[in-house]
Amino acid sequence: MGLLGSYGYIISKVELRLNRHIFTESLRGIEGASVNQSNVEAASSRFAVIFSLMMIMVVFSPMMANAQENNDCCESPDEFDLFLIGDADSGQLTPFSNELEEEKSMEVTSSVFGEVEIGTWTIIWGESGSYSSGTWTFTIPYEVKDSSGVSANATVVVKVGGNTYESSGQLPAVYVSDSGELSIPIEVQDGQFSKDDKIEITFSVRSLIFSNPGSESGISFYWGSEEYPAAMSMSFPLINVEIRDASVKGSLVFFPVRLSSGFGDRIWTSSSGGLMVQNVEITESPIVNSNEDWVDVTFVWDPSESGGGLG
């Protein structure tokens, strides 16, 4: 069953795309009024909308969630990346890949002994919530210089509000190539966080031993650019999707969605997306209203522009 207009079209599927990854898929029933192009006011029959909403957001692993039978459709304990940006001593974290604009780096040479802090990156989280235990992964590009390889101990410390997690990984004694990505897993436990809590990541290395070193041996770590997208891959609530009742006015159908994330309109403006009805993309720009906590995105669909006879 779908949204049946009085002149014969059916809506059975709606896709909301935000970037390129699946956030959730759901089926909902929504009541409205029938559409009649010749005489809208005279139309009195009712219809039911059952549509599938696929929300694709700033995440890098597909996650599926079941919708509830109310407007609070989907809160996302999603896997996504928090990218490292900014200077090493005042770094920031962002879930938006379009903020990877400036390459940063830190070099550790063979003349340095003891532990070296590569950088600390933080973000103030704008929503409260909870997260489940699991494995998060810190990944950062590196390049070994004037040496055939290097061994070292690498440590990542993650703070989420009042909780602290730490994990150490081992760099191989010899690298196959002179550059690559270092990945370090961090085991986290169930936890809660409050609005405006800080997430902080600190990365450090120690006990470096260079193989066949030259006079300028060192290892550099890079982040902050599209070429070097260092990040923490984590499972953490990023956004809540509130699917509101669709409505019909005249020959137009309105599909409103509220995105609550603590990032305000950035969760929409820093992403690419759109809405498809019956595999036909809505080309009209949506109506967007926002404040610091949420953004309302309302898509307006004119069935007559899609042929009217969607089945």
VOGU-3710 file (C-alpha; in Angstrom, 3 decimals, decimal comma):
1> mgllgsygyi> 0,000/0,000/0,000  1,189/3,510/-0,664  0,157/7,149/-0,886  -2,686/7,020/-3,418  -3,736/10,246/-5,112  -7,157/10,604/-6,701  -5,618/10,863/-10,131  -3,836/7,583/-9,841  -0,277/7,840/-8,509  1,118/5,760/-5,657
11> iskvelrlnr> 3,988/6,640/-3,314  5,496/3,565/-1,750  9,110/4,569/-1,262  10,997/7,675/-0,175  14,778/7,885/0,097  16,512/10,629/2,047  20,209/10,712/1,231  22,777/12,549/3,337  26,218/11,894/1,911  26,570/8,322/0,683
21> hifteslrgi> 26,083/5,873/3,551  22,939/4,189/4,850  21,895/5,394/8,280  18,536/3,739/8,758  15,617/2,213/6,954  12,086/2,397/8,282  8,420/1,972/7,414  5,840/4,368/8,826  2,141/4,939/8,369  0,995/8,533/7,963
31> egasvnqsnv> -2,500/9,812/7,242  -3,326/12,727/5,017  -5,835/13,941/2,438  -6,212/12,823/-1,145  -4,918/14,939/-4,011  -7,158/16,034/-6,867  -5,716/18,384/-9,454  -9,092/19,370/-10,886  -10,823/20,082/-7,586  -8,671/19,820/-4,476
41> eaassrfavi> -11,258/21,238/-2,077  -13,844/18,666/-3,122  -11,572/15,754/-2,382  -12,653/14,047/0,820  -11,176/10,580/0,715  -8,311/9,708/3,047  -5,128/7,868/2,276  -2,327/6,198/4,154  1,316/6,853/3,472  3,640/3,945/4,042
51> fslmmimvvf> 7,089/4,957/3,034  10,591/3,712/3,428  13,027/6,328/4,666  16,689/5,656/4,072  18,792/8,222/5,892  22,381/8,446/4,713  24,671/10,551/6,851  28,319/11,451/7,818  29,297/7,896/8,570  31,620/5,416/6,989
61> spmmanaqen> 30,013/2,094/7,861  26,370/1,222/7,055  24,215/0,873/10,153  20,604/-0,298/10,243  18,012/0,625/12,879  14,323/-0,188/13,248  11,852/2,666/13,327  9,448/3,010/16,199  5,746/3,644/15,741  6,051/7,282/16,730
71> ndccespdef> 7,753/10,422/15,497  11,047/9,646/17,234  12,199/7,412/14,439  15,802/6,834/14,746  18,608/7,663/17,130  21,878/6,577/15,645  24,494/4,622/17,554  26,357/4,914/14,291  29,844/4,067/13,248  31,466/7,167/11,854
81> dlfligdads> 34,797/8,966/11,766  35,865/11,920/13,873  38,559/13,571/11,763  41,653/15,223/13,240  42,124/18,842/12,191  44,117/21,835/13,424  47,482/22,270/15,096  48,972/19,550/17,273  48,735/21,583/20,471  45,199/22,879/19,855
91> gqltpfsnel> 43,663/20,279/17,587  39,984/19,769/16,946  37,744/16,862/15,974  34,991/17,004/13,363  32,623/14,494/11,766  32,540/16,565/8,566  34,960/15,533/5,846  34,572/18,888/4,075  36,537/20,458/6,948  39,668/18,529/5,916
101> eeeksmevts> 41,221/21,647/4,454  44,731/22,059/5,877  47,443/19,440/6,182  49,246/19,265/9,515  52,175/17,101/10,579  54,543/16,247/13,395  57,976/14,671/12,953  59,853/12,577/15,490  63,554/12,120/14,739  66,036/9,485/15,819
111> svfgeveigt> 67,633/12,000/18,179  64,504/12,166/20,350  64,283/9,808/23,332  61,425/9,048/25,703  57,742/9,630/25,063  56,665/12,186/22,481  53,130/13,537/22,323  52,160/13,925/18,672  48,984/15,866/19,371  45,721/16,311/21,254
121> wtiiwgesgs> 42,389/16,887/19,519  39,054/17,761/21,133  35,393/18,429/20,387  32,533/19,658/22,582  29,576/17,308/22,056  26,279/19,138/21,708  23,926/16,334/22,770  23,582/14,001/25,756  23,291/10,248/25,407  24,960/6,907/25,934
131> yssgtwtfti> 27,222/4,555/24,005  27,926/0,828/24,084  31,119/-1,059/24,672  33,150/-1,948/21,629  36,335/-1,300/19,692  37,147/2,136/18,328  40,048/2,522/15,912  42,479/5,414/15,680  44,118/5,735/12,248  46,834/8,183/11,222
141> pyevkdssgv> 49,034/8,335/8,091  52,806/8,220/8,545  56,005/8,425/6,518  59,390/7,020/7,506  62,332/9,124/6,331  65,967/8,224/5,772  65,518/4,776/7,293  64,367/1,369/6,131  61,863/1,174/8,995  61,141/1,987/12,574
151> sanatvvvkv> 59,732/0,202/15,604  57,966/2,066/18,377  55,265/1,890/21,004  52,208/3,973/20,107  49,542/4,978/22,626  46,142/6,581/22,224  44,212/7,976/25,193  40,525/8,751/24,667  38,449/10,786/27,111  34,666/10,954/26,823
161> ggntyessgq> 33,339/13,241/29,536  34,601/11,671/32,781  35,562/8,325/31,225  39,099/7,539/30,045  40,201/4,691/27,754  43,727/3,812/26,706  45,223/1,298/24,347  48,705/0,669/23,015  49,696/-0,744/19,664  53,035/-1,854/18,293
171> lpavyvsdsg> 54,537/-0,421/15,149  56,186/-3,181/13,112  59,972/-3,412/13,485  60,382/-2,948/9,760  57,906/-1,347/7,360  57,329/-2,903/3,998  57,066/0,567/2,470  58,165/4,003/3,592  54,618/5,249/4,204  51,212/3,990/5,206
181> elsipievqd> 48,618/4,214/7,951  49,033/3,288/11,591  45,862/1,828/13,141  45,438/1,434/16,904  42,368/-0,238/18,468  40,910/1,131/21,689  38,489/-0,907/23,781  35,741/1,207/25,342  33,097/0,271/27,883  29,454/1,289/28,163
191> gqfskddkie> 29,208/4,931/29,105  27,072/8,035/29,245  27,784/11,630/28,354  26,096/14,964/28,937  25,515/17,875/26,631  28,682/19,964/26,241  30,933/17,150/27,470  34,350/17,002/25,831  35,711/14,189/23,691  39,508/14,286/23,702
201> itfsvrslif> 42,059/12,147/21,844  45,787/12,187/22,633  48,308/10,292/20,502  51,907/9,653/21,594  54,852/7,431/20,679  57,915/6,229/22,608  60,906/3,874/22,386  61,617/4,532/18,721  64,258/2,306/17,113  65,206/3,083/13,503
211> snpgsesgis> 66,560/0,399/11,171  69,519/1,398/8,986  69,180/5,035/10,032  70,698/7,923/8,139  71,696/11,311/9,410  68,125/12,657/9,051  66,101/9,611/10,134  62,615/10,313/11,407  58,955/9,453/11,183  56,276/12,015/10,353
221> fywgseeypa> 52,583/11,749/11,154  50,010/13,597/9,051  46,400/14,719/9,479  43,880/17,407/8,597  43,586/17,096/4,799  41,739/14,962/2,266  45,053/13,323/1,385  45,725/12,536/5,056  42,315/11,958/6,718  43,482/10,823/10,155
231> amsmsfplin> 40,492/9,894/12,282  38,957/7,986/15,144  36,409/5,453/13,868  33,845/5,051/16,610  30,344/3,846/17,397  28,621/6,791/19,041  25,262/8,604/18,807  25,677/11,268/16,139  22,141/12,229/15,171  18,495/11,714/16,056
241> veirdasvkg> 16,040/11,618/13,158  12,462/12,676/13,838  10,198/11,832/10,911  7,185/14,094/11,001  3,803/13,609/9,371  3,760/14,153/5,636  1,128/16,626/4,421  -0,580/17,574/1,199  -1,381/21,125/0,163  -2,971/21,489/-3,223
251> slvffpvrls> -0,975/19,400/-5,647  2,167/19,393/-3,448  3,327/16,766/-0,935  5,548/17,911/1,953  8,013/15,488/3,620  9,434/17,049/6,854  12,374/15,577/8,761  14,035/16,991/11,909  17,737/16,246/12,419  18,924/16,760/16,012
261> sgfgdriwts> 22,652/16,472/16,475  24,096/19,348/18,442  25,713/20,533/15,212  22,785/22,728/14,171  22,429/23,197/10,428  25,978/21,919/9,832  24,622/18,372/9,882  22,810/19,358/6,674  24,885/22,145/5,101  28,163/20,242/5,536
271> ssgglmvqnv> 26,701/17,227/3,780  25,410/16,342/0,357  21,988/14,792/0,101  18,510/14,804/-1,313  15,184/13,014/-1,405  13,898/10,451/-3,876  10,276/9,419/-4,299  9,735/6,182/-6,215  13,357/6,407/-7,407  12,718/9,891/-8,814
281> eitespivns> 14,891/12,581/-7,237  13,293/15,790/-6,011  15,243/18,585/-7,686  13,607/21,461/-5,809  15,723/22,758/-2,917  14,220/21,810/0,457  12,923/24,305/3,009  15,502/24,490/5,824  15,032/25,966/9,301  17,499/25,484/12,125
291> nedwvdvtfv> 18,836/26,508/15,498  21,893/25,378/17,469  20,299/22,036/18,379  18,447/20,871/15,285  17,658/21,451/11,630  14,272/20,943/9,975  14,514/19,879/6,344  11,205/19,813/4,443  11,155/18,387/0,935  8,407/19,491/-1,434
301> wdpsesgggl> 7,284/17,061/-4,123  5,037/17,856/-7,079  3,731/14,509/-8,432  2,700/16,136/-11,705  6,348/16,826/-12,495  7,086/13,114/-12,063  4,462/11,992/-14,495  1,682/11,642/-11,901  1,282/7,954/-12,528  3,897/6,424/-10,317
311> g> 3,164/2,812/-9,529
//
